[in-house]
Amino acid sequence: MKKELLEIINENDEVIGLETREKIHKEGLLHREIHIWFLTPKAEIVFQHRAKDKDTYPDKLDATVGGHVEPKMSYEETAVKECKEETGMDIDLNKLVFLRKIRKKSFDEATGLTNNTIRSQYAYLFDGSINDLQVEDGKAEGFEAWKIDDLSHLSEADKNKFIPLILREDMLDIFNKAREILIK
């Protein structure tokens, strides 16, 4: 099986090399990712339930769509490609709302791997049924919709369902910003 190669970048988001995904996560090398947050007209966020055998944060709720930026691809091209792969949806790039580009580094205690990224985050108004979203084979368990207003006061059991970074105050702020932009 061919190993997935990703671009290593510097702090200025400039490509400085190529390495395997495995080595990038094992050594915590800086690389690019995208996240898309689907928001419903009911002010919910649709989270993807990651597969139980994912290399980082298995069996946790994460962005609706997330993925590594492949060599020679832009963040936007990756967003469209990953959305099709992870939800079965062809999205209109013009309806994708850029939220921010952030630097994130997290260590997954369960797997011992480090995710060190510059990540572009987007919001997308999703007015369909989450039952119509197609789960990418072997990558996810399904999708769950949670009210944005409920995320700031979850029980400990519910908090443990999410990747820890999702429930940080800066993420809750970005969800509210996305709601203001998309839901009138």
GIQUI-V955209 format. One record per pair of residues at least 6 apart in sequence whose C-alpha atoms are under 7 Angstrom apart, sorted by sequence separation. I is the first residue (numbers start at 1). J is the second residue. D is the distance in Angstrom with one decimal. If there is no record, write none. Layout:
# GIQUI-V955209
{{I;J;D} {I;J;D}}
This chain:
# GIQUI-V955209
{{9;15;4.3} {10;16;6.6} {39;45;4.7} {52;58;4.7} {69;75;6.3} {83;89;6.2} {84;90;5.5} {107;113;5.9} {108;114;6.2} {8;15;5.8} {9;16;5.3} {38;45;5.7} {39;46;6.4} {51;58;5.8} {52;59;4.5} {107;114;4.4} {135;142;5.7} {7;15;6.1} {8;16;5.7} {37;45;6.6} {38;46;5.4} {50;58;5.8} {51;59;5.3} {106;114;5.7} {107;115;6.4} {8;17;5.0} {37;46;6.9} {50;59;5.0} {69;78;5.7} {106;115;5.3} {7;17;5.7} {8;18;5.6} {49;59;6.4} {50;60;5.4} {105;115;5.6} {106;116;6.5} {7;18;4.5} {8;19;6.8} {49;60;5.7} {50;61;6.1} {80;91;6.3} {105;116;4.2} {6;18;5.6} {7;19;6.5} {49;61;4.5} {50;62;6.9} {104;116;5.9} {105;117;6.2} {5;18;6.3} {6;19;5.6} {48;61;5.5} {49;62;6.4} {80;93;6.9} {104;117;5.3} {130;143;6.6} {5;19;5.4} {6;20;6.1} {47;61;5.7} {48;62;5.3} {103;117;5.8} {104;118;6.4} {5;20;4.4} {6;21;6.0} {47;62;5.4} {48;63;5.9} {67;82;6.4} {103;118;4.5} {4;20;5.6} {5;21;5.8} {47;63;5.3} {48;64;4.7} {66;82;6.9} {102;118;5.6} {103;119;6.3} {151;167;6.9} {3;20;6.3} {4;21;5.8} {47;64;4.6} {65;82;6.6} {101;118;6.8} {102;119;5.3} {46;64;5.7} {65;83;5.9} {101;119;5.5} {102;120;6.5} {101;120;4.3} {10;30;6.7} {100;120;5.9} {101;121;6.1} {8;29;6.6} {9;30;5.6} {65;86;6.3} {100;121;5.4} {8;30;5.7} {9;31;5.4} {99;121;5.5} {8;31;4.9} {98;121;6.3} {99;122;5.2} {7;31;6.1} {98;122;4.5} {99;123;6.7} {97;122;5.3} {98;123;6.6} {37;63;5.6} {38;64;6.0} {96;122;6.3} {97;123;5.1} {36;63;6.2} {37;64;5.3} {96;123;6.0} {97;124;6.3} {148;175;6.9} {35;63;6.0} {36;64;5.9} {37;65;6.8} {96;124;5.3} {36;65;5.0} {95;124;6.7} {35;65;5.6} {36;66;6.4} {35;66;4.4} {34;66;5.5} {35;67;6.8} {34;67;5.5} {33;67;5.5} {34;68;6.5} {33;68;4.3} {34;69;7.0} {32;68;5.9} {33;69;5.3} {32;69;5.4} {34;75;6.4} {34;79;6.3} {75;120;6.7} {88;133;6.3} {87;133;4.9} {88;134;5.1} {87;134;4.7} {86;134;6.9} {87;135;5.8} {86;135;6.0} {87;136;6.8} {86;136;4.9} {57;108;6.5} {85;136;6.3} {56;108;6.3} {56;111;6.4} {123;178;6.2} {55;111;6.8} {56;113;6.7} {125;182;6.2} {6;70;5.7} {7;71;5.7} {6;71;5.8} {33;117;6.4} {39;123;7.0} {31;116;6.5} {32;117;5.4} {33;118;6.4} {34;119;5.2} {35;120;6.4} {36;121;5.9} {37;122;6.2} {38;123;5.9} {39;124;6.1} {40;125;5.9} {28;114;4.8} {30;116;4.9} {31;117;4.9} {32;118;5.1} {33;119;4.6} {34;120;4.9} {35;121;4.8} {36;122;4.7} {37;123;4.8} {38;124;4.9} {39;125;5.1} {40;126;5.1} {41;127;6.3} {26;113;5.2} {27;114;7.0} {28;115;5.9} {29;116;6.0} {30;117;5.2} {31;118;6.3} {32;119;5.8} {33;120;6.6} {34;121;5.8} {35;122;6.2} {36;123;5.5} {37;124;6.2} {38;125;5.8} {39;126;5.6} {40;127;5.6} {51;138;6.6} {25;113;5.4} {26;114;6.3} {28;116;5.5} {36;124;6.9} {38;126;5.6} {51;139;5.2} {25;114;5.1} {50;139;6.4} {51;140;4.2} {25;115;5.7} {50;140;4.3} {51;141;5.3} {49;140;5.6} {50;141;5.9} {48;140;6.8} {49;141;5.3} {49;142;5.3} {48;142;6.0} {49;143;5.6} {48;143;4.6} {47;143;5.5} {48;144;6.5} {46;143;6.4} {47;144;5.2} {46;144;5.5} {47;145;6.1} {46;145;4.3} {45;145;5.4} {46;146;6.5} {61;161;5.9} {62;162;6.5} {44;145;5.8} {45;146;5.5} {60;161;5.3} {61;162;4.5} {62;163;6.1} {44;146;5.1} {45;147;6.3} {60;162;5.0} {61;163;6.0} {44;147;4.1} {45;148;6.4} {60;163;5.7} {43;147;6.0} {44;148;5.4} {43;148;6.1} {57;163;6.5} {43;179;6.5} {41;183;6.1}}
